[in-house]
Amino acid sequence: MAQTLNEMEIISKAIYSSYDLLKKEEVLAENALASLKEAEESLNKAIEYVLSNRRTERTS
């Protein structure tokens, strides 16, 4: 479980680093921004799923 959360943290850092790089671009690629937003939303759902299962395991 801890490894999964560590991997998600790495993905999260990569997403936010990409946001930072795109902000520096003079012409922001809308497709790239949309893809990053989708990745961020998917990551958040995955984190919620993992944490939800972790809570369920602790209460069982």
C-alpha positions as a LaTeX table, in Angstrom:
\begin{tabular}{lrrr}
\hline
Residue & $x$ (\AA) & $y$ (\AA) & $z$ (\AA) \\
\hline
Met1 & 0.00 & 0.00 & 0.00 \\
Ala2 & 2.77 & 2.44 & 0.92 \\
Gln3 & 4.48 & 1.80 & $-2.41$ \\
Thr4 & 1.26 & 2.62 & $-4.25$ \\
Leu5 & 0.94 & 5.94 & $-2.41$ \\
Asn6 & 4.61 & 6.72 & $-3.12$ \\
Glu7 & 4.06 & 6.04 & $-6.81$ \\
Met8 & 1.02 & 8.30 & $-6.82$ \\
Glu9 & 3.06 & 11.04 & $-5.16$ \\
Ile10 & 5.65 & 10.74 & $-7.94$ \\
Ile11 & 2.89 & 11.01 & $-10.55$ \\
Ser12 & 1.45 & 14.02 & $-8.76$ \\
Lys13 & 4.81 & 15.79 & $-8.76$ \\
Ala14 & 5.21 & 15.07 & $-12.47$ \\
Ile15 & 1.77 & 16.53 & $-13.23$ \\
Tyr16 & 2.45 & 19.72 & $-11.28$ \\
Ser17 & 5.92 & 20.07 & $-12.80$ \\
Ser18 & 4.30 & 19.84 & $-16.21$ \\
Tyr19 & 1.80 & 22.54 & $-15.24$ \\
Asp20 & 4.71 & 24.76 & $-14.20$ \\
Leu21 & 6.49 & 24.19 & $-17.50$ \\
Leu22 & 3.35 & 24.92 & $-19.52$ \\
Lys23 & 2.82 & 28.19 & $-17.63$ \\
Lys24 & 6.23 & 29.35 & $-18.87$ \\
Glu25 & 5.30 & 28.74 & $-22.50$ \\
Glu26 & 4.23 & 31.79 & $-24.47$ \\
Val27 & 1.62 & 29.83 & $-26.37$ \\
Leu28 & $-0.17$ & 27.41 & $-24.10$ \\
Ala29 & $-1.17$ & 24.25 & $-25.87$ \\
Glu30 & $-4.81$ & 23.71 & $-24.92$ \\
Asn31 & $-4.59$ & 19.99 & $-25.68$ \\
Ala32 & $-1.64$ & 19.60 & $-23.34$ \\
Leu33 & $-3.44$ & 21.50 & $-20.59$ \\
Ala34 & $-6.58$ & 19.40 & $-21.05$ \\
Ser35 & $-4.54$ & 16.20 & $-20.90$ \\
Leu36 & $-2.85$ & 17.32 & $-17.70$ \\
Lys37 & $-6.18$ & 18.20 & $-16.13$ \\
Glu38 & $-7.52$ & 14.76 & $-17.06$ \\
Ala39 & $-4.43$ & 13.10 & $-15.59$ \\
Glu40 & $-4.84$ & 15.10 & $-12.40$ \\
Glu41 & $-8.48$ & 14.09 & $-12.07$ \\
Ser42 & $-7.66$ & 10.43 & $-12.69$ \\
Leu43 & $-4.90$ & 10.53 & $-10.11$ \\
Asn44 & $-7.22$ & 12.09 & $-7.54$ \\
Lys45 & $-9.79$ & 9.33 & $-8.16$ \\
Ala46 & $-7.09$ & 6.67 & $-7.78$ \\
Ile47 & $-5.91$ & 8.19 & $-4.51$ \\
Glu48 & $-9.48$ & 8.31 & $-3.19$ \\
Tyr49 & $-9.94$ & 4.66 & $-4.16$ \\
Val50 & $-6.74$ & 3.53 & $-2.44$ \\
Leu51 & $-7.46$ & 5.51 & 0.70 \\
Ser52 & $-11.05$ & 4.27 & 0.79 \\
Asn53 & $-9.90$ & 0.66 & 0.58 \\
Arg54 & $-7.29$ & 1.32 & 3.25 \\
Arg55 & $-9.97$ & 2.65 & 5.63 \\
Thr56 & $-12.18$ & $-0.36$ & 4.87 \\
Glu57 & $-9.32$ & $-2.76$ & 5.66 \\
Arg58 & $-8.65$ & $-1.02$ & 8.99 \\
Thr59 & $-12.27$ & $-1.19$ & 10.12 \\
Ser60 & $-12.70$ & $-4.86$ & 9.15 \\
\hline
\end{tabular}
